[in-house]
Amino acid sequence: MGEAKIPEPDKSKIAVPDKSKLVRSVKSFSERMKELNGKKKDKPVKLRKHVVDARVVAWGRDAESAGNAALDSARRLVGGKGKFLVKDSVFYADSANKYICAVRINFSDYIPENWYMESEMSTGFGRDYERAYSSAMMKAIGKAKNIRRKKEWGNAKTTTELGVIPYDCTFSSIGKDKYCKLFFRYFMPR
């Protein structure tokens, strides 16, 4: 008996089933919950207009550049489309080639009706007033972040609500070190 050769079919002519129709899209539990929550109609959050008083501090090589830097910082604090009023400006000499400009501004913002502004203080130290202010600001941001972790911040609408609003600061020196006491506010849900 001899071996019989079995002819192989041409593979290009074999129809391959479309497997994309067989695969189901599987949604995770969190995706399904988001869809369900998205279908629920929440009550609209009532907003109220709130006037915010802030003091922005900036440094420059001369008084004019310090003033321009302070106004740029105020624009960043309020937001690109926000408007603010300049109420007062004060200039200090930080060192031989640095000047400080502190600008007090007012601006209005809409916040949820059940929120309020909390006030706190932080302190910072440094070789010069700029570093002391930066240190105090970083401590203020850290305090606000710790409080945010404990509260519900899902309703925050603007950067102001998520950030720290400095409203006053004082500078002094202790020996060779410079000291800054920063008073700040932040929005909190009730």
LINVENUR-V583887 format. One line per field, one symbol per residue. burial: 1 if it has 16 or more other C-alpha atoms within 10 Angstrom, else 0. A space follows every 10 residues. Layout:
burial=???
//
This chain:
burial=0000000000 0000000000 0000000000 0000000000 0000000000 0111111111 0010111011 1011101100 0001000000 1011000111 1111111010 1100000000 1111110111 1111111111 1001000000 0000000001 1111111110 1000000111 1111111110
//
